[in-house]
């Protein structure tokens, strides 16, 4: 073996990033070395011998052109040759090409353009290539070897001033690659234009004018007569091969690092390149039965004609696999090769299928399925084949999405399926449609689904029989086939490494083992678990041209026809030169044969050899993935345990005791499985299974073996459960408990049953009460049941090692299973009664108590060591379970049971109820979270506003009180003007809605009327010295609107307190928060200072509350930017102020900044003034009834207020002012309405 040259580290590292390792070759010391070949100098390239050029100038010119033409053709022949790139021959040809160009240049035969590149010299030779040769050349340019060679030439040329030869070779290869790409593009374009002309003969002339110019015309300024190539691949085949080569080369580069790392992490020395080489060295074969060689129309009799594919045979009137098979095959091939679309099926374009004989089987790799005779194709045929690491017809990737499902139902028309089946499948109400939906949903958005999914649809879909299944598969492939994902599985010959990511781990390891053996000079045979790598051979297979050998199993032919078969094969061999080998069990009987072929004894040990190779590969794989198996076991236990348990159960005769869906074992029962894992790992590694093709599958096998003893133990308990006096539905609930714990005590079964009866009695009381129980009575009923359950559980646990966690679980189970008793009792609850139970548990008052109770028991500060905390916690948990079970029973969606508010907001009314259950716990709670003071009731509640419209009317009536601020001390900034109050009104209303959702009572009148008058008494900016004036004016306005005696003294005083910030009520907190939320018009908002839903100092609020508070602040800021000119220009103004502060007064820029600031402030002031009502003449009473009516109609048509508004006796001036005020408020409200996506919180809760 030649010595290795020392690689240039930087270049080799760059190559390695593209998957080109030293196994492909190295560059260094001005040389390149491909594989194990001899080093090749790049700075001084030796050309081929050049014939004598003659004496006469004309002779020299003629011989120069002739030599250049031959040299160019020779270069392309080297690139089109089968096998690994011969870089030495290629460089010599390029050097020779350069020598001829140099001769012609000296003879004055080259133009300046021709001296600049070699495109013109190669163009005619490229055009003369057949499609097959062109595809082979292109694929060579995508190979790792060519990448290495071109990289080496470029680097040598750039870094070695004396390397003219390297620079010229690099330039010529670059030009030649560009020409090949251009010619392929031309031929593909011409093929498409041919299709269009065939479809639209009337436009043939137009399409003819669209054809691209020839390479020779474009680069050599001459026309070359087209070269005829019989039995060539089509333009579509060329397009396919080019695209697959480019795509798989890119995948090879992109996946090389990951594949190399995977092999290395498993302790495997083989590289992706060596694994690819092993595949490339494997013969490309086609298996067939002996009867095909004996047919009257056998290809053997027509060796110069193409072997037919399935579409040819169909055209001849023979359909081997039935007519329904062909649509499926067509759709599969169009998914794999979308280049075949655009026209009807052309049989010549469709591939013939073969396989790589990696196992070196005497009769080929596919003998079991396709026959014991095998065609061995010549190596060059592999260059026009594509390859896939699985069965082609089940390989297409599938993507099932709702949109594709819709397309599937549309495609059923015209699918060939029976009309009645199509009608049923398209009917959403039919059983067949529902079955199909369930079937398709099984693959919905599932990763790595293939066409295998459509192999056997359920009979409930109405699809049965081979014909209908084939037709169904065809339409399903058309609808759900994922072209990109399918194509990613296909590789070209030079980039077979790109198949490695698609091999399962077992096959990948076995291929790596074979590569290691090959490197050691041992038998590299590999028996993959799917037997072979499948090939799609594009273009015609001409027996006399493309077959290297045919191996004939005489034993497969009828005894009476063997001599005829030999005679036929001899004739074929004599006329074609193709080697024929006859395989027989008895050589003696053929000793006298005069056949031209070779007789070979059947290898009786082959099956054992291949099996041993396979078993060795399995052990090799298992040994190299131990750590991955351990990781997969951990993953399986943590994230996929139920699937593993069900798989284990399916292999046992116990499935009748366990549920058919959902979780089988849970929680503590799962720990029993985990404890058994180590022993099962040891057992498996000693005797690995060949059915587990990945670390994940090995892990699954081990987990399932560990699960089986646990399942048997649980089955014994479930059998005992069957002897308890229960209905089947009740028994199902208890089964769930058994499968969730490590229970072994039958007494615990009885305890759970007794506790469930206690809870069921409470639920029945609530459900059947007439009249219905109040929320307080319902709560007390649940509390009593919780207390009894606590007592019963404590009695059972006495003297036992029964942990607090087990006690808690027992109480939870009782709550859950009580529904099974009431649903199936004697008599069972009626639907009406169940709805009544749901209504009682879901009343606003009850939901508030349940949420608040949950907030209390889940707060760490309350979980003190007091005797009654456990009872309160039990009551909370049971109440929630009852709530959720009631929702399921009546088909309602689950309500949110989280308390998303500060615990101090829990009202005193509910605290009193909670104290009845757990006084000690509530004493701790009350100390930690003192309650807000209740807001006093109005003296005459019926005279206060009862709707949002009425409260908004109060705002509209009095918002113009703030115009004097805007025109006076607030002129130019409107800090305390109508915009601020309107926004604060909206924020306050939103906060009230949020609190009410959490069951916190809020006096909306106090809040919204209070916020309306919050700044009404102000007389200047800055610190509010006029709070009392604002408060008293607010009360005065409320008394004027609602009645002098409606509120009463206590109510009035508390309203005053909310405005003067002396109130300890929820309402006072909301007013302060709403006012502060609009602070952005004067300074940056500090969320930590907003009291709304803020917890205690240092206390973390729930994430949902945090998210809500942040959302409110964000939307408040956004609303200010939308509606307040100062906020709109805040950043611009702040920047000017900052620039002024940092600029010296004597600087010329200082005065400019001052002027800009003043101009901006003037602009802001003008924007505020633009919102002021227009000054209009007073409308006197002399205006008359018509004027009054017109004003009234204007208000009504604008939907400004309800009819009660007009009972107040407004005159026309007042109505106009009202209308202006309403328009101002409405403009801000419309911002929220029209931008609801930007104001999700405000738009939801403003009501």
FENTA-V844063 format. One record per pair of residues at least 6 apart in sequence whose ideal C-beta (glycine too) atoms are under 6 Angstrom apart, sorted by the first residue. I is the first residue (numbers start at 1). GAP is how many residues later the second one is. D is the distance in Angstrom with one decimal. If there is no record, write none. Layout:
[[I/GAP/D] [I/GAP/D]]
This chain:
[[1/35/5.7] [2/36/4.5] [5/23/5.2] [5/24/5.3] [5/26/5.2] [5/28/5.3] [5/34/4.9] [6/22/5.0] [6/23/5.9] [7/19/3.9] [7/21/4.6] [8/19/5.7] [8/20/4.3] [11/16/5.5] [11/144/5.6] [18/235/4.4] [19/233/5.6] [19/234/5.2] [19/237/2.2] [20/124/5.0] [20/127/5.9] [20/128/5.5] [21/250/5.5] [23/248/4.8] [23/250/4.2] [23/251/5.5] [24/120/4.7] [24/124/5.7] [24/249/5.2] [25/8/5.4] [25/9/4.1] [25/10/5.9] [25/123/5.0] [26/7/5.4] [27/125/3.9] [30/12/5.8] [30/13/4.7] [31/8/4.2] [31/10/5.5] [32/8/5.4] [32/10/6.0] [32/120/4.2] [33/6/4.5] [34/53/5.3] [34/111/5.4] [40/47/5.9] [40/48/5.3] [42/114/4.4] [42/124/4.4] [43/117/5.5] [43/119/5.9] [43/120/4.0] [43/123/5.9] [44/121/5.9] [45/46/4.9] [45/50/4.5] [45/120/4.1] [47/45/5.5] [47/48/3.5] [47/49/4.1] [47/52/5.4] [48/44/5.2] [48/48/4.5] [50/49/5.6] [53/7/4.6] [53/10/5.2] [54/6/5.4] [54/9/5.9] [60/47/5.8] [61/46/5.5] [61/48/5.9] [64/36/5.7] [64/39/4.7] [64/40/4.5] [67/33/4.6] [68/32/4.0] [68/53/5.6] [71/25/4.7] [71/26/4.5] [71/29/5.7] [72/49/5.6] [72/50/5.1] [72/53/4.0] [73/52/4.7] [74/19/5.0] [75/18/4.2] [76/49/5.3] [76/61/6.0] [78/11/5.0] [78/12/5.0] [78/15/5.8] [79/58/4.3] [79/61/4.8] [80/53/4.4] [80/56/4.3] [80/57/5.1] [82/297/3.9] [82/298/3.8] [83/296/6.0] [85/55/5.9] [85/60/4.3] [85/61/5.9] [87/62/5.2] [91/78/5.7] [94/75/4.7] [94/78/4.9] [98/70/5.1] [104/6/5.5] [114/6/5.4] [117/58/5.3] [118/54/4.8] [118/57/4.8] [119/56/4.9] [119/100/4.3] [120/99/4.6] [120/100/4.2] [122/54/5.2] [122/57/5.4] [123/92/3.9] [123/93/5.0] [123/96/4.4] [123/97/5.0] [124/92/5.0] [124/100/4.7] [126/53/4.9] [126/57/5.0] [126/89/5.9] [127/88/5.3] [127/89/5.8] [127/97/5.4] [128/99/4.6] [130/99/3.7] [130/102/4.7] [131/101/4.8] [131/102/4.6] [131/107/4.5] [132/100/5.8] [132/101/5.2] [132/252/5.5] [135/103/5.4] [135/106/4.2] [135/249/5.7] [136/247/4.3] [137/43/5.5] [138/42/5.3] [138/104/5.5] [139/106/4.5] [139/244/5.9] [139/353/5.4] [139/355/4.9] [140/6/5.8] [141/36/5.2] [142/103/4.6] [142/107/3.8] [142/352/5.9] [143/351/4.0] [150/23/5.8] [153/13/4.9] [153/16/5.3] [153/17/3.8] [154/16/5.2] [156/7/4.8] [156/10/4.1] [157/6/5.3] [157/9/4.4] [157/10/3.7] [157/13/5.4] [183/32/5.8] [184/58/5.2] [186/26/4.6] [187/48/5.1] [187/51/5.8] [188/47/5.5] [188/51/4.5] [189/23/5.7] [190/21/5.9] [191/44/2.7] [193/14/4.6] [195/147/5.3] [195/148/4.7] [196/11/5.2] [197/7/4.4] [197/10/4.8] [216/6/5.4] [216/8/4.4] [217/6/5.8] [231/309/4.7] [231/311/5.1] [233/305/5.5] [233/306/3.1] [234/115/5.0] [236/103/5.1] [236/104/5.5] [236/113/5.0] [237/112/5.9] [237/301/4.2] [237/302/5.2] [239/100/4.2] [240/97/4.8] [240/99/4.5] [244/142/5.0] [244/246/5.4] [244/248/5.0] [245/247/4.1] [248/243/4.1] [248/244/5.0] [248/247/3.9] [248/250/4.1] [249/246/4.9] [251/247/4.0] [252/243/4.6] [252/245/4.7] [252/246/4.4] [255/246/5.1] [256/16/5.7] [259/13/4.8] [259/241/5.1] [266/358/4.1] [267/357/5.6] [268/244/4.8] [268/356/5.9] [269/247/5.9] [270/242/4.1] [270/245/3.9] [270/246/5.0] [272/225/4.5] [272/228/5.7] [274/241/4.1] [275/236/5.0] [275/237/5.9] [275/240/4.7] [276/220/4.5] [276/221/3.9] [278/236/5.4] [278/237/4.9] [278/240/5.6] [278/246/5.7] [279/77/5.8] [279/217/4.6] [282/74/4.2] [282/75/5.5] [282/76/4.6] [283/74/4.7] [283/93/5.1] [284/70/5.5] [284/93/4.6] [284/98/4.8] [284/251/5.9] [285/69/5.8] [285/70/5.8] [285/72/4.9] [285/79/4.8] [285/89/5.1] [285/91/5.5] [286/68/4.4] [286/89/4.4] [287/77/4.4] [287/79/4.0] [287/80/5.4] [287/83/3.9] [287/84/5.2] [287/87/5.2] [288/83/4.6] [288/85/5.4] [289/82/3.2] [290/83/5.4] [290/266/4.1] [290/267/4.0] [293/7/5.6] [294/267/5.8] [294/271/5.8] [299/8/4.6] [299/244/5.5] [300/268/5.7] [300/272/4.7] [303/240/4.3] [303/241/4.1] [303/269/5.9] [303/273/4.9] [304/240/5.2] [306/234/3.4] [307/234/4.5] [309/41/5.2] [309/43/4.9] [311/34/5.8] [311/36/3.8] [311/39/4.9] [312/35/4.6] [314/12/5.9] [315/32/5.9] [324/143/4.2] [324/146/3.7] [324/147/5.2] [325/145/5.4] [327/147/3.8] [328/142/4.8] [328/145/4.8] [328/146/4.4] [331/143/4.8] [331/146/4.1] [331/147/5.3] [332/61/5.3] [332/64/5.9] [334/6/5.7] [334/7/5.8] [335/61/4.5] [335/146/4.3] [335/148/5.9] [335/151/4.8] [336/150/6.0] [338/145/5.6] [340/9/5.8] [351/185/3.8] [351/186/5.5] [351/187/5.3] [352/185/4.7] [352/189/5.6] [354/181/4.4] [354/183/5.6] [355/10/4.9] [355/11/5.2] [355/177/3.9] [355/179/5.5] [356/176/5.9] [356/177/4.3] [357/7/6.0] [357/8/4.7] [358/168/4.4] [359/6/5.8] [359/166/5.3] [359/168/4.5] [359/251/5.4] [360/165/4.7] [362/241/4.8] [362/244/5.6] [363/9/4.7] [363/11/5.6] [363/190/5.6] [364/10/3.1] [365/166/5.4] [365/167/3.8] [372/181/3.8] [372/184/4.5] [373/179/5.1] [373/180/5.5] [374/177/4.9] [375/172/5.6] [375/175/5.4] [376/172/4.9] [376/173/4.2] [377/169/5.7] [378/168/5.7] [378/170/4.6] [381/165/5.1] [382/111/4.7] [383/110/5.2] [384/154/5.2] [384/155/5.4] [385/150/4.5] [385/152/4.6] [386/104/5.1] [386/150/4.9] [387/104/5.0] [387/146/5.5] [387/148/5.2] [388/7/5.4] [388/101/5.4] [388/102/5.5] [388/146/5.3] [389/110/4.7] [389/113/4.6] [389/114/5.1] [389/144/5.8] [392/142/5.3] [394/56/5.8] [394/57/4.9] [394/58/4.5] [395/94/5.8] [396/55/4.5] [396/85/5.2] [396/90/4.5] [397/85/4.3] [397/88/3.4] [397/89/4.6] [398/51/4.3] [398/55/5.7] [398/82/4.9] [399/83/4.2] [400/40/5.6] [400/43/4.5] [400/44/5.0] [400/80/5.4] [404/75/5.5] [404/76/5.2] [405/35/5.9] [407/72/4.9] [408/71/3.7] [409/17/5.4] [411/64/5.0] [411/67/5.7] [411/68/5.4] [412/10/4.7] [412/13/5.9] [415/56/5.7] [415/60/4.2] [416/55/4.6] [417/51/6.0] [417/54/5.2] [421/41/4.6] [424/6/4.6] [424/8/4.0] [424/38/5.4] [425/7/5.4] [425/8/5.6] [425/11/5.6] [427/6/5.5] [432/29/5.4] [432/30/4.2] [435/23/5.7] [435/25/3.7] [435/26/4.7] [436/25/4.7] [439/18/6.0] [439/19/5.6] [443/6/4.6] [443/10/5.1] [454/19/4.6] [454/22/4.5] [457/6/4.8] [457/15/5.9] [463/9/4.9] [489/13/5.1] [491/7/4.5] [491/8/4.8] [504/189/4.0] [504/190/5.7] [505/189/4.1] [506/23/5.7] [506/115/5.1] [506/187/3.8] [507/21/4.7] [507/22/5.6] [509/111/6.0] [509/112/3.7] [510/16/5.4] [510/107/3.4] [511/15/5.6] [513/104/5.5] [513/107/4.7] [514/10/4.5] [514/12/3.8] [517/7/4.8] [518/6/3.7] [525/88/5.5] [527/83/4.7] [527/86/4.9] [527/87/4.3] [544/32/4.0] [547/31/5.0] [549/30/4.3] [550/30/5.3] [551/30/4.6] [552/30/5.2] [553/30/4.8] [554/8/5.3] [554/28/5.4] [554/30/4.8] [555/30/5.9] [557/8/5.1] [566/29/5.3] [569/11/4.8] [570/25/5.4] [570/26/4.8] [573/7/4.5] [573/23/5.3] [580/17/3.8] [581/17/4.8] [581/19/5.4] [582/15/5.3] [582/17/4.9] [583/17/5.3] [583/19/5.6] [585/17/5.0] [587/12/5.9] [587/14/5.4] [590/9/4.9] [618/70/5.5] [618/72/4.5] [622/66/4.0] [625/70/4.6] [628/67/3.7] [629/66/4.8] [629/69/4.9] [629/70/5.4] [632/63/4.7] [632/64/4.7] [632/67/3.5] [633/66/4.4] [636/8/5.8] [636/63/5.1] [636/67/5.2] [637/37/5.7] [641/29/6.0] [642/21/5.3] [644/56/5.5] [644/59/4.3] [644/60/5.5] [645/19/4.7] [645/20/5.5] [645/62/5.0] [646/18/5.9] [647/57/5.4] [648/56/3.8] [648/59/4.2] [648/60/5.2] [649/6/5.7] [649/9/6.0] [649/62/5.8] [654/61/4.6] [657/58/5.0] [657/61/4.5] [658/6/5.4] [665/74/5.2] [666/74/4.0] [667/73/4.9] [668/73/4.9] [668/74/4.3] [672/38/4.6] [673/33/5.0] [673/34/5.0] [673/37/5.4] [676/30/3.9] [677/29/5.2] [680/22/4.7] [680/25/4.7] [680/26/4.8] [681/21/5.7] [684/18/5.4] [692/6/4.5] [692/9/5.5] [714/25/6.0] [717/21/5.0] [718/17/6.0] [721/13/5.7] [727/97/4.4] [729/91/5.4] [729/95/4.7] [730/90/4.4] [730/94/5.9] [733/84/4.3] [733/87/4.2] [737/76/5.1] [751/45/4.7] [752/61/5.3] [754/38/5.9] [755/34/4.7] [755/37/5.8] [755/59/3.2] [756/58/5.0] [756/61/4.2] [756/62/4.9] [756/65/5.6] [758/27/5.4] [758/30/4.9] [758/31/5.5] [759/26/5.4] [759/55/5.4] [759/56/5.6] [759/59/3.5] [760/58/4.2] [760/61/3.9] [760/62/4.8] [762/19/5.2] [762/20/5.9] [762/23/3.6] [763/55/5.9] [763/59/5.4] [764/58/5.8] [765/16/5.5] [766/7/5.9] [766/12/5.5] [766/15/5.8] [766/71/5.6] [766/74/5.2] [767/62/5.7] [767/66/4.5] [767/69/5.4] [767/70/3.8] [775/68/5.6] [775/70/3.6] [775/71/4.7] [778/62/5.2] [778/68/5.9] [779/70/5.8] [779/134/5.6] [782/97/5.7] [783/92/5.5] [783/134/4.8] [786/88/4.9] [786/89/4.2] [786/92/5.6] [789/22/5.5] [789/25/5.4] [790/81/5.5] [790/84/5.9] [793/14/5.4] [793/17/5.2] [811/63/4.9] [812/65/5.7] [815/63/3.8] [815/66/4.0] [816/65/5.3] [819/66/4.5] [822/7/5.1] [834/55/5.2] [835/55/5.6] [837/49/5.6] [838/48/4.2] [838/52/4.8] [841/41/6.0] [841/42/5.2] [841/45/5.3] [848/151/2.2] [849/61/5.4] [850/29/5.0] [851/46/5.8] [851/48/4.3] [852/47/5.4] [852/54/4.8] [852/58/5.7] [853/23/4.7] [854/22/5.3] [854/43/5.9] [854/45/5.8] [855/44/3.2] [855/48/5.6] [856/6/5.7] [856/69/5.7] [857/15/5.7] [857/16/4.6] [857/19/4.6] [861/67/5.2] [862/62/5.9] [862/63/5.2] [864/60/5.0] [866/54/4.0] [866/55/5.4] [868/50/3.7] [868/52/5.0] [868/53/5.4] [869/52/4.6] [871/47/5.8] [872/45/5.7] [872/46/3.9] [872/49/5.2] [880/17/5.4] [884/10/6.0] [887/7/5.3] [900/204/5.0] [900/205/5.0] [901/97/4.6] [901/192/5.6] [902/191/5.7] [902/193/5.5] [903/26/4.4] [904/25/4.5] [905/95/4.8] [908/23/5.1] [914/8/5.1] [915/7/4.4] [932/133/5.7] [932/134/4.8] [933/131/4.4] [933/132/5.0] [935/68/4.6] [935/71/5.9] [935/119/5.9] [935/130/4.7] [935/132/5.2] [936/114/4.0] [936/115/5.2] [936/118/5.6] [938/6/5.1] [938/109/5.1] [938/113/5.0] [939/109/3.1] [940/106/4.6] [943/99/5.5] [943/100/5.0] [943/103/4.2] [944/61/5.0] [944/98/5.8] [945/6/4.9] [945/60/5.6] [948/299/5.7] [951/57/4.5] [953/248/5.7] [954/55/5.5] [954/58/5.9] [955/30/5.3] [955/57/4.8] [956/265/4.9] [956/266/4.8] [956/269/5.7] [958/54/5.8] [958/79/5.6] [959/19/5.1] [959/262/4.8] [960/257/5.9] [960/261/5.1] [961/55/5.1] [962/15/4.9] [962/16/4.7] [962/19/5.9] [965/11/5.2] [965/12/5.2] [966/8/4.8] [966/11/4.2] [969/51/4.8] [969/52/5.9] [970/6/5.5] [970/7/5.5] [972/193/3.8] [973/153/5.8] [974/194/4.8] [975/106/5.9] [975/107/5.8] [976/39/4.4] [976/42/5.3] [978/246/5.8] [979/144/5.8] [979/145/5.3] [980/98/5.4] [982/243/5.2] [982/246/5.1] [983/95/4.9] [983/136/5.9] [984/27/5.1] [984/90/4.7] [984/91/5.4] [984/94/5.1] [985/26/5.3] [986/260/5.6] [987/87/4.2] [987/90/4.8] [988/19/5.2] [988/20/5.9] [988/23/4.6] [988/82/5.7] [988/86/3.8] [989/257/5.5] [990/252/5.7] [990/255/4.2] [990/256/5.3] [991/79/4.9] [991/101/5.6] [992/10/4.7] [992/12/5.3] [992/15/5.8] [993/252/3.9] [993/254/5.8] [994/251/5.7] [995/7/5.1] [1002/64/5.8] [1003/64/5.4] [1006/49/5.5] [1006/61/4.7] [1007/60/5.1] [1007/63/5.2] [1009/29/5.3] [1010/45/5.6] [1010/48/4.9] [1010/49/5.7] [1010/61/5.3] [1011/60/5.7] [1011/63/5.6] [1013/17/5.8] [1013/20/5.8] [1013/21/2.8] [1014/45/5.9] [1014/61/5.9] [1015/15/5.8] [1016/14/5.1] [1016/17/4.9] [1017/9/4.5] [1017/12/2.9] [1017/13/3.7] [1017/16/5.0] [1018/8/5.1] [1019/7/5.6] [1027/33/4.5] [1030/29/5.6] [1031/25/4.0] [1031/28/3.9] [1031/29/5.4] [1035/17/5.0] [1035/20/5.7] [1054/9/6.0] [1057/6/3.6] [1058/9/5.3] [1058/10/4.2] [1058/13/4.8] [1069/22/5.0] [1072/19/5.9] [1073/17/5.4] [1073/18/5.2] [1073/19/3.7] [1076/14/5.7] [1077/39/4.6] [1079/6/5.1] [1080/37/5.2] [1080/40/4.7] [1080/47/5.7] [1081/39/5.9] [1081/43/5.3] [1081/45/5.4] [1081/46/5.4] [1085/28/5.9] [1087/26/5.1] [1093/12/5.2] [1093/16/5.7] [1095/6/4.6] [1111/130/5.0] [1112/129/5.8] [1115/124/5.1] [1115/126/5.5] [1115/127/5.2] [1120/7/4.0] [1121/6/5.0] [1121/7/5.7] [1122/109/4.8] [1123/105/5.1] [1125/39/4.6] [1125/42/3.8] [1125/43/5.8] [1126/38/5.6] [1129/35/5.8] [1133/27/5.8] [1136/17/6.0] [1136/20/5.7] [1136/21/4.6] [1139/14/5.3] [1140/13/4.8] [1143/6/5.5] [1143/7/4.8] [1173/47/4.1] [1178/35/5.7] [1179/33/3.8] [1179/34/5.1] [1183/29/5.7] [1187/25/5.5] [1188/24/5.4] [1191/21/4.4] [1191/24/4.2] [1195/20/5.7] [1195/24/5.4] [1200/22/4.5] [1232/7/4.7] [1232/10/5.0] [1232/11/5.3] [1236/7/4.0]]
